[in-house]
Amino acid sequence: MNVRNLTPAHLQACLALDQASLGGLWTTAQWQSELADPRRPGMGLWQADNLVAMASGWLVLDELHITLVAVAPEQRRRGLGRQVLEALLAEARQQGARHATLEVGVTNAAAVALYRSLGFQDAGLRRGYYRNGEDALIQWLRLPPINDAEPGCG
Ligand SMILES: CC(C)(COP(=O)(O)OP(=O)(O)OC[C@H]1O[C@@H](n2cnc3c(N)ncnc32)[C@H](O)[C@@H]1OP(=O)(O)O)[C@@H](O)C(=O)NCCC(=O)NCCS
């Protein structure tokens, strides 16, 4: 398994994983914009030539707005969602993000549990946020600055 930044060269792989895991959340044009914009970081996990997990977001000032996290259905509950999200958070920290935020459907138990396991905290509710009328939970995570001193041994 290796982790790489998503680039425009990965368009077809992203479309395929989006289709398999989210039923096609974004159109080809939306994916092209995501992959071309340096303020929209994306990370992918690859098993040989197959993209098996991806996460992406938008950098707005010092905030990372996470827009998508997806793992291939047959690869779930193996820690890949956590791994790819951690890679995205690390990338965003490198680019100066100090907080990460997202909206998640209140009934998406897997995603809510994944985000909570990474330390995201509930910060509010957007009622009727999704097209089907489902409410969205708003979650936030503080990202320590990259130059925070790590505890030393001497
Ligand atoms: C949400 C999703 C990304 C999780 O990916 P994953 O690789 O299965 O998650 P992980 O294996 O890294 O799980 C990390 C933690 O999240 C929680 N979790 C993940 N899936 C869970 C589930 N189905 N039920 C309960 N908790 C779950 C657990 O705490 C888990 O830790 P554990 O396995 O040690 O108990 C995946 O289910 C998915 O792609 N869903 C469809 C797309 C989606 O809804 N994306 C979010 C909105 S864009």
The ligand as a Gaussian input file, in Angstrom:
#p B3LYP/6-31G(d) Opt

LIG

0 1
 C      -16.459000       5.919000       6.054000
 C      -15.357000       5.082000       5.385000
 C      -14.443000       6.036000       4.604000
 C      -14.541000       4.368000       6.492000
 O      -13.424000       3.740000       5.873000
 P      -12.737000       2.431000       6.494000
 O      -11.455000       2.206000       5.782000
 O      -13.701000       1.316000       6.521000
 O      -12.447000       2.904000       7.999000
 P      -11.277000       2.368000       8.930000
 O      -11.091000       0.898000       8.746000
 O      -10.081000       3.237000       8.786000
 O      -11.931000       2.597000      10.363000
 C      -11.411000       3.529000      11.299000
 C      -12.378000       3.610000      12.465000
 O      -13.606000       4.179000      12.033000
 C      -14.704000       3.517000      12.684000
 N      -15.507000       2.771000      11.688000
 C      -15.216000       2.599000      10.379000
 N      -16.212000       1.914000       9.776000
 C      -17.139000       1.665000      10.720000
 C      -18.410000       1.011000      10.703000
 N      -18.890000       0.455000       9.591000
 N      -19.093000       0.948000      11.853000
 C      -18.611000       1.494000      12.993000
 N      -17.410000       2.133000      13.076000
 C      -16.695000       2.225000      11.945000
 C      -14.079000       2.580000      13.697000
 O      -13.868000       3.341000      14.892000
 C      -12.765000       2.261000      13.035000
 O      -11.779000       1.839000      13.938000
 P      -11.668000       0.254000      14.302000
 O      -11.717000      -0.492000      13.001000
 O      -10.343000       0.175000      15.000000
 O      -12.851000      -0.042000      15.159000
 C      -15.957000       3.988000       4.442000
 O      -16.933000       3.275000       5.150000
 C      -16.564000       4.535000       3.168000
 O      -15.875000       4.702000       2.149000
 N      -17.897000       4.818000       3.192000
 C      -18.590000       5.329000       2.001000
 C      -18.162000       6.736000       1.672000
 C      -18.543000       7.718000       2.780000
 O      -19.589000       7.628000       3.382000
 N      -17.640000       8.724000       3.003000
 C      -17.853000       9.752000       4.010000
 C      -18.628000      10.895000       3.468000
 S      -17.873000      11.678000       2.043000

